[in-house]
Amino acid sequence: MKIQYQLLTILVSFLVLGGLSCSSQEGVRVDDITITTAIAFDNSAENSVAEIAATTKNIYLSARVVDPTAGTKVRVKWYHLPDTLIASEDFEGRGGRFDFDEHDSRSFLASQIEKEDITWPLGEYRADVLLNGKTVKSAFFKIISDDEASSIAAQGIIQAIKLSDQRSDDYQIIQDKSVFSRYTNIIYVQVDVAGANPDMEIVTKVRYVKDNLEIASLESAVLGDTSIVWDLVRESLGKRWHDRLWAVGSYEVSVLVDGVLAKQRTFVVE
């Protein structure tokens, strides 16, 4: 009986210790995985991007390691799809720049790839995150041309173009519309902006489509999230036509950010 008791004690101890070890490993995880073009001092991402300009110098993967142990190892493998391995980087929890800290229950790592040529090859990419040899997460992104990247950025700045012949006392359009009379005195053009900075040049152009005639080019510099409202006054702009009324036909409103087309809208005069 004594021998059986000792064997049972050893078996229970083995199972408990094994369970604790397994639980400890299972407690380690990697989350907050982000593809970014800039990292903060603690290796966390300063932005999140899915599409990156081809001339971007550095691309990072930021990830948070939760509840690491002394033996926790993380590897990040970068691929140009479908299966070309371009970089592999290991992290062992030493802390500091780029590495997570094994003594911190929640810390970030940052894996970096740097272009060797003038531009990155265009296409789809993937970054795999391996925790203790096992792939636990994957992040995808796309390298696009600088022109396409500029266009996407501009589109993010210009949220909407609204048109009306009425505005409120605080200079906001009351009812959005796309059809106006030749006798309309003022056509208001409202451009809704998000995340603008004063260095950006925002230009609103209005073109009479039939004659390919630009009738207005309006410039502004704004900050943050706001709306720009322009007055298209018939008394002034109608001088282009013999009866001083709006010409019948379609008009095109284009908004450019730093020379890049961000958004367009048309309206009709009947």
N, C-alpha and C positions, 0 to 999 in steps of 0.2 A: 504493500500500500504506500509505503514511504517513497519507493522508487517511482511508482505511478504518479504520486503527488508532485514529485520534483519534475518529472517529464511534462506534466500538465502545466506547471508553473512556467517552465522554460518555453513551452509552446504558446501560452497566453502572452508572455513577455515579448516573444518574437512577433506575434501578430499585432500587438499594440504598438511596438516600435516601428514595425513595417508600415502600419497604418498611419502613424505620425509622419514618417518619412514621405509617404505617398501624398498625404494631405498637404505637407509643406510644399512639395513640388507643384501640386495642383493649385496652390494658392498663388503662385507666380503667374503673372499674365502681362501681356503687352496690349495697350490700347492707345487711343488718340493718335492713330497713325495718319500723318498728313504729308502730302507732297507740297513743297514750298520753295520759294526763291529767296527766303530770308529767315534767319533764326535769331531768337533772343539770346540773352546771356545765359539763360538756363537750358538752352537747346530746344525750347518749345518753338513752334512755328509762328511766324509773324503774319502769314497769310496762307491761304489754301488755294491751290491752282490745279486745274484739270488740263489746261492748254497753256503751253509755254513757248515763247518766241524762240526761234532757232538760234539767235545770237546771244541768248542768255548765258552768262558765263558759268554760274554755279546753280545746281539743282540739289535740293536736300530732301531727305525723308526724316521727319521728326516723329518720334514715338515715345510714349510713356511706359516705363517699366514699373509694375506695381508689385509690392511685396517680394523683392528679389532675395535670394539667399547667397551665401558665399560662393556657391558654385554656378550661379546663373550666368549663362552665356547667350548672347544674342548675335545673330549674323544677318546682314542685309545684302541681298543679291539683286543686282540691277540687270534687266534684260531689255534689249531692243527686239520687239516681237517680230517673228514668232518665237525664236529661241536663241538669240545671240546674247551670250553673257558678256556684259561690258565692264562689270566691276563687282567685287565682293569685299565686304568689310566686317570685321569682328569687333565685338564690344564685350568687356569682361567686368564692368562695374567699378572701374577705378575712379570715376567721378571726374569733374573738371570739364574742359571744353570738349564737346562732342560725345563723351561717354556718360552713361548713367552711373549712379552711385549705389553700390550694393548695400550701403549702410542707411540709405534713405528709402522709406517705404514707397515713395512716389517720386521718381525723377525721370528726366528726359534724356534720350540719346538723339544724335543727329548724324545721319550718314550723308556723305557729300560725294557728288560726281561733278567733275569739271571738264568742260569741252576741250579737246585737244586741237581741233581745227577751227576755222573761222566760224562755222556754224555746226549745230547738231544736225545729224541726218533726220529728215522729216519722218514722221510716222508714229506708231503706237509703242509705248513703253510700259514695263511692269517692274515693280520693286517687291520682292518677297522678303518677309520678316520671319526668321527662324528662331525659335526659342528652344534652347538646349537640343539643337539638331532637328527640330520638327517645325515645318512651315505652319505658322499660325495665322498670318495675315498677308494679304497682297494689296498693293495700291497701284492704280493705273493712271497714266497721263499721256498726253499727246504733244509732240513737238510740231509746231506749225510755223509758217513763214512769218516774218516780221510784219508784213502788210496785213496779213490775216489777224495777227495778234493786236495790231493797232486798231483794226476795225472792231474787234470784239470789245476792246477796252473803251472805245468811243461809244459803242452801243450801250455799254453799262452806265455811262455817264448820262446819256439822254434817255429819260424814261418814257416820255410821251410828247406828242405834238397835238395840241387842242386848238380848235377854231370856233369862233362865234362872232355874232354881231352885238353881243351884250357882255357887260362885265359888271362885277360888284364894286362896292365902294373901296374895297381893299385890293382892287385891280386883279381879281381872279375871274376867269371865264365862268359864266353862269350855266350855259347850256351848249354843249359841244355839238357842232353841226358841220356839214360838208357842202351844202348848197346855199348859194346866196343870190340876191337880186342884183341886177345891173345898177340899181339905185341905192344899194346899201352904202351908207355914209362911211362906216368904219368896219373893217374886218380885223378882229383881234386874233393874234397868233400867240399862243401860250406854249412855252417850252419848259417842261418839267425836268429838273436836273437833280442828280444825286451824286454826292461825293466829288464835287468839282473843287478845284483849287484856283487861286487867282492867276496862276501862271498859264492856265489853259485859255486858249482863244476859242470862244464859241461864236460861230457865225451862222446866221439864219438867212437863207437866200430864197427869194420867191421868183418863180419863172412862169411866164405865160407860154404854155406849151405850144400852141399853134404856130406862133412866130418865133419860138425859141428865144424869147425876149426876157432878160432878167430885169424885173421891175423894182427889186429891193435887195439890198445886202446889208444886214444889220449885225453889228458886232457887240459883244459884251464879255465881261469878266466877272465871275461870281465865285462864291465860296460855299461849299457844303451842299446841303439839300435845299433847293429853292425853286422858284418858278420865274421865268423871264417872260414878260408880256410885251409884245410889239403891236403898234397901231398901223394898219395899212389904211391910209386915209384916201378916199376916192377923190376928194378935191385936189389933192397933190398928185397922186399916181395916175388919175384919170386924164391928165393932160397929154398922155401918150396917144390918146384916141380922140378923133375929131369931135365927138359929142360929149367928151369929158365924163363919160360913164364907164363902168367896168366893161371890158370886152367880153362877149359871150364865149364860153369855152372852159377848158380845164387849166388849172394852175397847179404848180408843183412847189411844195415847201420842202427845202432841204436844210438839215442842220449838220454842221461840220464841227468837229472838235480837233483843234490843231491841224486843220486841213484835211482831216479824215472824215468821210461821210459816216454819220452815226445813225440818222433816221430820216425818212421821207414820208410825206403825206400829200395827197392831192385834194383840191376842192374845185367845185364847179360854179360858174356864174351863168344863170339862165336869163 
